[in-house]
Amino acid sequence: MTTARPSRPDSGRRGEVLRLLREAGGPMAITEIAERLGIHVNTARFHLESLVGNGQAERTTGGSGGPGRPPQLFRAVRRMDPQGARHFQVLAEVFAEAIATEPDPGARVLEAGRFWGRRQASAATGTDDASEPAEDVGRLMRLLDDLGFAPERDTAGDASRIGLRQCPFLELAVGRSDVVCPVHLGLMQGAMQSWASPLTVDRLEPFAEPDLCVAHLAPAETS
């Protein structure tokens, strides 16, 4: 089940301002907008500033026709609302269902995860130079934290385990762990590969506890 973003209290009036700009034959002044909609000039200005801020409207200027500053005008930008509702969960579910019907989906998404991990690791560090294992684990922890996994080292002192307290795709992982979890395993493997680490994550244990997944570190295979 997905939840749309709640509508903003002023979205109705702001929508009226935007529709007026879209329907206008050219740029409009604040006073003209306020008059057409029957609102105060300051109210029109407030909504126009918001529309400019999110990229739905832009400022321009008209000919002054005399001394002084030229009047400030506004016109709509032809684009969809970047602040509109999003339903990424639905898209993720569609992809997961499609992949799950293919032969050996786990292997395919594992490799996709590795590619993703290598790209994320390269962007995060800007280097693939070999480093100490402890440093690589620290890098991996920071990367996982940035991605929303809330990683933690094993509280019992087992250095070969990383606990993951959150899952950015929790609802999907509960029903499709066969597709989602290999992506996360591949992500960690790809990151360690990018850093030329002597370690890898050879296994991911989904929901080892109700609030914990466990990534198991091991020496990387050498060719």
Sequence and secondary structure as in RCSB ss.txt:
>XXXX:A:sequence
MTTARPSRPDSGRRGEVLRLLREAGGPMAITEIAERLGIHVNTARFHLESLVGNGQAERTTGGSGGPGRPPQLFR
AVRRMDPQGARHFQVLAEVFAEAIATEPDPGARVLEAGRFWGRRQASAATGTDDASEPAEDVGRLMRLLDDLGFA
PERDTAGDASRIGLRQCPFLELAVGRSDVVCPVHLGLMQGAMQSWASPLTVDRLEPFAEPDLCVAHLAPAETS
>XXXX:A:secstr
        TTHHHHHHHHHHHHHSSS EEHHHHHHHHT  HHHHHHHHHHHHHTTSEEEEE   SSSS   EEEE
E SS  TTS   HHHHHHHHHHHHHTSSSHHHHHHHHHHHHHHHHHHHHHS      HHHHHHHHHHHHHHTT  
EEE TT  TTEEEE   TTHHHHHH HHHHHHHHHHHHHHHHHHTT SEEEEEEEEEEETTEEEEEEEE    
